[in-house]
Amino acid sequence: MSAPVSEEKHNPESSTSLRLAIVDDNEDLTSSISLLVSAMGHRVEFVAHDGSEIVDAVTSGKINVDL
């Protein structure tokens, strides 16, 4: 069962906008997720395709959420 989808668009400048890092070895998946979360008003700060690439982004303090 999927969660309901809100019709309201998110404001990218709102206080609820998150800075995200997306990590997966599947480039098509990271691209799709990036488009989705951007459309929801969040900022994709970093995309990585293996765990070692994400370490700098996470330790930089610029990321709110890692996916």
C-alpha positions in Angstrom: 0.0 0.0 0.0 1.5 3.4 -1.0 1.3 6.5 1.0 -1.0 9.3 -0.2 0.7 11.9 -2.4 0.2 15.6 -1.5 -1.0 17.9 -4.2 0.8 20.8 -2.6 4.2 21.6 -4.1 7.1 22.1 -1.7 8.9 25.4 -1.7 12.7 24.8 -2.2 13.5 27.8 0.0 11.2 26.7 2.8 12.6 25.6 6.2 11.5 22.0 5.5 13.7 21.7 2.5 16.4 19.1 3.1 20.0 18.8 1.7 20.4 15.2 0.6 23.2 12.8 -0.3 22.1 9.9 -2.5 24.3 6.8 -2.7 23.7 3.7 -4.8 25.7 1.7 -7.3 22.9 1.9 -9.8 23.3 5.2 -11.7 19.7 5.1 -13.1 18.3 4.8 -9.6 20.4 7.7 -8.2 19.3 9.8 -11.2 15.6 9.0 -10.7 15.7 9.6 -7.0 17.5 12.9 -7.5 14.8 14.1 -9.9 12.1 13.0 -7.5 13.4 14.7 -4.4 14.3 17.8 -6.3 10.7 18.0 -7.6 9.6 17.8 -4.0 11.6 20.9 -3.2 14.7 19.3 -1.6 18.3 19.9 -2.7 20.5 17.0 -3.8 24.0 18.1 -2.7 25.9 15.0 -3.5 25.4 11.8 -5.5 27.8 8.8 -5.1 28.0 5.4 -6.5 29.9 3.7 -3.7 30.3 4.1 0.0 33.8 5.6 -0.1 32.6 8.5 -2.2 30.0 9.6 0.3 32.3 9.8 3.3 33.5 13.4 2.6 29.9 14.6 1.9 28.7 13.2 5.2 31.5 14.5 7.3 31.3 18.0 5.7 28.2 18.8 7.7 26.4 20.0 4.5 24.0 17.0 4.4 20.8 16.6 6.3 19.8 13.1 5.0 21.7 10.3 3.4 19.7 8.0 1.1 
